[in-house]
Amino acid sequence: METEESKALLNNKRFAEIVKISNFTQEEFAEEIGISDRYVRTLMRENKKVSVDLAYKISILANCSIESMLIIENKEDE
C-alpha cells in the first residue's frame, strides 16, 4: 500500500509580508526568532521547509497561525 506524502513549506511571500509589517528590521526579526539575518533573506526569497519550532516562533512573533504561513504540497503536485 502506497501512502501519499505531503510536505509543508514556509510561504516566502507571506513571510516577507510578516517581516515587513513587524516593525522590526530583518536583523532584529532574525534575532527575535533565533536565526541569522541571511536566513531571513533566504526565507523571504524562497519557499523553504522549516522546523516546527521555527514556524512556531514566527507565528508567535507575528500573532498568526502556523497554517496561515505554510504551503502544503502533495507528492503528486511535484
C-alpha positions as CSV (number, residue, x, y, z in Angstrom):
1,M,0.0,0.0,0.0
2,E,1.5,3.3,-1.1
3,T,1.0,6.3,1.2
4,E,0.7,9.9,-0.1
5,E,3.4,12.1,1.3
6,S,3.0,15.8,1.8
7,K,5.4,18.5,2.7
8,A,4.9,21.9,4.3
9,L,6.9,24.9,3.1
10,L,7.1,28.3,4.6
11,N,5.4,30.6,2.1
12,N,8.1,33.2,1.2
13,K,5.6,35.9,0.2
14,R,3.7,35.6,3.4
15,F,6.9,35.5,5.4
16,A,8.2,38.7,3.7
17,E,4.8,40.4,4.5
18,I,5.1,39.3,8.1
19,V,8.7,40.7,8.4
20,K,7.6,44.0,6.7
21,I,4.7,44.7,9.0
22,S,6.5,43.6,12.1
23,N,8.2,47.0,12.7
24,F,11.5,45.1,13.1
25,T,14.4,45.3,10.7
26,Q,15.4,42.0,9.1
27,E,18.3,41.8,11.6
28,E,16.0,42.4,14.6
29,F,13.4,39.9,13.3
30,A,16.2,37.3,12.9
31,E,17.4,37.9,16.4
32,E,13.9,37.6,17.9
33,I,13.4,34.2,16.3
34,G,16.9,32.9,16.7
35,I,18.2,32.7,13.1
36,S,20.6,34.7,11.0
37,D,19.6,37.7,9.0
38,R,20.9,35.9,6.0
39,Y,18.5,33.1,6.5
40,V,15.6,35.6,6.9
41,R,16.5,37.0,3.5
42,T,16.6,33.4,2.1
43,L,13.1,32.7,3.6
44,M,11.8,35.9,2.0
45,R,13.0,34.8,-1.4
46,E,12.3,31.1,-1.5
47,N,9.6,28.7,-0.2
48,K,11.6,26.5,2.3
49,K,11.0,23.7,4.7
50,V,11.4,25.0,8.2
51,S,11.3,23.3,11.6
52,V,8.1,23.2,13.6
53,D,10.0,25.2,16.3
54,L,10.9,28.0,13.9
55,A,7.4,28.1,12.4
56,Y,6.0,28.4,16.0
57,K,8.4,31.2,16.9
58,I,7.4,33.1,13.7
59,S,3.7,32.6,14.4
60,I,4.1,33.9,18.0
61,L,6.0,37.0,16.9
62,A,3.6,37.7,14.0
63,N,0.5,36.8,16.1
64,C,-0.8,34.5,13.3
65,S,-1.4,30.8,12.9
66,I,1.3,28.5,11.6
67,E,-1.1,27.2,9.0
68,S,-1.5,30.7,7.5
69,M,2.2,30.8,6.7
70,L,2.6,27.4,5.1
71,I,2.1,25.9,1.6
72,I,1.2,22.2,1.7
73,E,2.4,20.2,-1.3
74,N,1.3,16.7,-2.1
75,K,3.9,14.4,-3.6
76,E,1.7,14.2,-6.8
77,D,1.9,18.0,-7.1
78,E,5.7,17.8,-7.8
